Amino acid sequence: MSDADQLKALRVRIDSLDEKILDLISERARCAQDVARVKMASLPAGEKPVFYRPEREAWVLKHIMELNKGPLDNEEMARLFREIMSSCLALEQPLKIAYLGPEGTFSQAAALKHFGHAVISQPMAAIDEVFREVAAGAVNFGVVPVENSTEGAVNHTLDSFLEHDMVICGEVELRIHHHLLVGDTTKTDKITRIYSHAQSLAQCRKWLDAHYPNVERVAVPSNADAAKRVKSEWNSAAIAGDMAANLYGLTKLQEKIEDRPDNSTRFLIIGSQEVPPTSDDKTSVIVSMRNKPGALHELLVPFHTNGIDLTRIETRPSRSGKWTYVFFIDFVGHHQDPLIKDVLEKINGEAVALKVLGSYPKAVL
C-alpha cells in the first residue's frame, strides 16, 4: 500500500472514531440531564438542588488518570474530561464563579482549570468582594489565591477568612509563567516603567534587577490591569501571563521571566457546601491560642501524636487584641476521620477558638 493510500485509510479510521466519540459524549450529556431530573424530582419543597459535587468530580478525574494508557499523558487526558464534565454540568445548571479580576488574571485561569470553560465566570475587583459574592449567594463558588511557592501566603485571603464564614470546597494548583509584555506602540528601547501585581514583581525580582535595574516598578491591583495600561502607553511594559497577553493583544518581549522555574500558586475554592470524604483530602482550620509560653507547641503536639501530616502553617495578627495571633493550618485528611476528630477535640480544649474552614479533595490538576 502506498503512503497516500495508508494516509487515506487512517483518515477514514479517524473519522469513524470521531463519530463514535461524538455519540458517546452526546449519550453522556443525556445521562447528565437524567441525573438533573432525578435530583429535582426527589428534592424537598423549597430546597435548592446541588448539581456540582466536588468529591464526585475529583473521583472521576482520578479514575480517568488511573485508567489512562496513553499516548496522551494523565493531566492532558484529565483536562479533556474536565471540559466534557463542565459542558455536561452546564446542561443541568451553569455554575457562576467569582474570581479576582479583571479578565485575564491567573485567578481566572485557575477557575477555568478547576471548573472548565462552560461556567459563567465573574471578575471581582478585590479578594474580599469574592468572599462577599459567595456569602450573598450571588455566585455558586469563588476562587481566591492563598499561597505562592516563591512569595508565600496571600494575606488578603487569610484575613478574609477571619471576617467571613466560608467553606473551602476544593483547591487548584496553577503553574505560573510570567512574561514581559508590550503593546503595538511600545518603544522597547525607551521603557521607563513596568506594571504588575506586587506578588508578580516579587516573583521576577532577580530577572528585573539583571535586565531592567533602573526602570520604575509599579504595583497595580492585578496583572490583567497591568496589561490594560500598557495598551495605551508607549513607554511601559507589563508582567503578566498568557491569558492576559492573548486577551489584550500584547506581544511577549521576553518569556518565562520568573526567578524560580517551579513557580506555582495555590488557589482555594470557597462556597457554602460541606464536602464528604474522598480518601485523599486536606483540611484547613483557624486556631486562636491563649497568649502564653509554649502555646504553639501545645497546638502542634496532637498532630504529631496522631501522625497527621501538616502541609502548611501561617500566622496572622488576631482581631481580638494587640500582639495576639491566629494560626492557619492545613493538614492531610478529612475532619470526619476518627484520628483527626481526636486531634480537633484536643486542640479545642486548649484553644481560645477553633474554626474548621473545610475539608476538600486534594488538587487533581
N, C-alpha and C positions, 0 to 999 in steps of 0.2 A: 504494500500500500504506500502510495506517495505521501509526502509531507502534507500536501494540500488536502488529500483525502482523510488523513488522520485528523487534521485540524477541523475539518467539516464534521467528522464523526464525533469528536469531542464537544464541539459546539452544540450539536444536536442533543448530546447527553446532558450538557449543562442546561439547555432549555427545558429538557424533561424534568431535571431536578428542581429547577426554579418553579415549575408548575406545581410540583409536589410540595415544596416549601410553602408556596402561596396557599395551597389548600389547607395545610396543617396550621399555618398562622391564622387563617380565617376560622378554622374549627376551634382553635384555642380562644379566639376572640368571642365566638358564640358561647363557648363554655363560661367565659368570664361574665357575659350577660346573664347566663342562667344562675351563676353564683349571686349576682346582684338581686335577681328576682327572689331567690330563696331567702336571702337576708332580709329583704323588705317585707316578705310575707310573714316571717317569724318575729318581726320587730314589735315590741310592746308599744302601745299607743303613746305618742308624744316623745319617744326616744329617737335620737338621731342615729342613722346607720354608720357603722365603722367599716369602710371598704378597704382601707390601707392597713395591713398588718405587718409591722417591721420584722417580727420574728419569722413570719412565713416567707417574706421576700428574701431575708438573709439565708434561710434554709434552702430555698430554691436555687439561689446563685451558688452557694457552696456545693450543692448536689450536682449542679451542672459542671462545675470545675472538677469535681471528683470523677465524673463520667467521661470528661473530655479526653480524647485520644489523639488530638492534633489533626492536621499540622498547625492550626491556629492555637496560640498559647491560651492558658486558662483565663487570664484577665481579658483578652480580646473576646473570647467566647462569652464570658460573663457580661461584658458590655453589650454585646448583641442581644442577649436575653434580657438585659436590663431595659433596653429600648422596647422590646416586644412586650414585656410586662407593663411598662409605663403606658404604652398605647392601649393595651387591653384594659388597664385600670381606668383610663380616661373614658372608656365607654360606660363604666359604672358611675364614676363621678370624678371629673378633673380636679386634681389637688391644687390648692392655692398655697404657694410657698413664698414667704417673705425672706429677703436676704439683704445684706449690707450692700447698697448700691453706690453709684448708679449702674446702668447696664455695662457689662464688660469687666466687672471685678472678679477676683478669684473666688469670692463668696458665691457669685452666680455660677461660676464653673463648678464649684463644689456641689451646689444644689442640683445642677443638671446631671452631674456624675452620679449622685446618690438616687435621685428620683426619676431620671430620664427626661427627655425633651418634650414629653406630652403633658407637662404640668403648666400651670399658669404661674409664672414667677414674677414677683412684685418687688421692685427695689425700694429700700428704705434709706433715709438719709443718715441714720445712726444706729448703732447696735441696740440701744435702749428702745428705739422705735420698733425694731424687730420683735423684741420681747412684748411690747405693748400690743402690737397687732395680733400676736398669738394669744395673749391673755384675754383680749377683747373678743376672740372668736372670729375676727375678720379674715384670718387665713387658717389653714389646717396645721401648718408647721412653719418653723423658722430655721434658718441656717446661719450660725454665727461662728467666727473663728475663736479658738480657745488657746492654742499654743503653736509656736513655730519652732522648728528644730534648731534654728540658729539664734533667734532672739528671745525665746522663752514665752511666758504667758502673755495673753492679751487681757490686760487688767480691766478694760471696759466690760468685757464679757463676764469676768468673775464678779465684778461689782454689781452687774445687773442681776445675777443670781441671788444676791443678798436682798435685792429690792423687789423681786417678782417671784411668785410661786409657779415655777415651770417644771415640767417633767422632761428629762433627757430621754429621747426615744431612739437615738442612734448616733453614729459618728461616721465621718468620712475623712480619709487622708488624701491630700492633694499634693502631688509633686509640683513644686513652684519653680518655674523658669522665668527669669526677668530679662527683658530686652531693652536696649536703648532705642527709643522710637523718635522719629522726626516726621514732620509734615512735608507737603509738596513745596511749601515756600521757605522751609528752613535753610538757612545758610550754615552748613555744617561746620565751617571753619570759624564761625563767629558765635558759637553757642555760649551764652553768659549765665544761663540758669537751667537747672534740671529739676523737674517736678516729679514727685512721687509720694506715696504714703510713707509716714515716718518709719514703719517697720521695713518697708522695701528699701529705703535709703540705707538703713542699718544693715540689711542683708547683703548690700552691694558696696559697703564702705571701703573695703580694700581695693576693689576694682576702680572705684571713683577716685580714691587717693592716688592711684597709679596713672590714670588716664585723664582725669579732669580735676586736678588738685585745686585749681584756682577758680572753679566755676561754682556759683551760688547753688546750694541745695535747698529747695523749697518744699517743705512738708505740706501736703494737701489731704483732704478727707479720704480720698481713695485713689488707686492707680487709674481707674477709669476717668476720674475727674482730671487727673494729670494729662491723660491722653486728649481729652477735650480741649484743654487750654492750649496745647501745642498746635492744634489745627489753625489757630488764628494768630500765632506768633512766629516771627521769622528767626528769632534768636534763642529759642528754647528747645529743650528735648524732654522726653518723659521716660520714666522707667515703669514698665507695665508688662503684662503677659500677652499671649497670643490672642485671646478673646478681645481685649481692648484694641490691639493692633488691627485686627480684622474689622471690628465694629466701626472704628473711627478712621479707617483708611490710612493708617500710618505705615511708614517704612522702617524696617529694622536696620538701624545703623550698626549695631552690634548685638549678637545673640548670646543668651545664657551668660549673663554677666554676674550672676550671684556668686558670692565668695565661696560657698560650700556646694559641691556637686550633688549632695544628698538633701539639699534644702527642701523641706516639706512643711506644710501647715495642716494641723488637725482642726476639723470643724465639728461642732455638735449640732444635732437635730433636736430642736425643742418643740414640745407640743403639750398636750393635756392628757394623753392616754398612757396608762401603765403598760409595760411590755412584758409578756410572760417569758420564762426562761427558754434558752435555746441550747444550753450545754456549752456555749462558747461566748460568754458575756463579760461585760465590765459594769462596775457600779461606781457612781460618783456621789460623794457626800460632802456636806459642810459641817465642820465641828468647831464650836467655840468652847475653849477650855478655861478653867479658872487661872488667873494670873498668879502662878506660884512656881517655885523651883521644881524642875522635873516634870512639868506639865506635858511637854512634847513626848517624853519618854513614856509616861503613863498612857498617852494616846496610842503609841506605836506597839507597845508590848502585846496587846491582844491579837494584833495581826501576826506578829512573829510566833506567838504561842500556837495559833491555829493554822499556821503555814499558808497564810493568804499573801499573794504576790501584789505588792504595791507598785503601781505603774507611774504615779505622779503625786507629788505633794507640793502645794503652793500656800503661801501665807499672805494675807491681806489685812490691813487695819480694820478693826471692828467698828461698827457704827455706835456701839454702846458706851465707849469710853476711851480716853486717851491712853496710848501705849498698851492697848489690849488688841488681840488679833484673832482671826478665824483661820482655820485650815481647810483648804480644798484638797480632797484626797480622791484619787482614782485607784481602783484595785480590781483584780480579776475575780469574776464570779457574779452571781445574782443574789440580790438581797433576800430572796426566798430560800437560798441554800442554808441548811442547818448550821454549818460552820460559820457562815457569815452572819446569820441571825445571832449566834452566840457572841461574835465579836461586837456587833452593834449594841447588843444588850449591855455588855461590859463597858463600852465607851459611854453609853447613855447614862450609866450610873455615876460616872466621874465628870462628864461634860456639863457645861452651863446650858448648851443647846446642841442638838444633833438633828440635821435635816438630810434625808435621803433625796438627792436630786433625781435619781432614776437608775434603773438597771437596763441595759440595752445590748444588742448584738455587737460584737467587735466588727470593725470595718472590714468589709469583704473586698471592696475595690479601692 
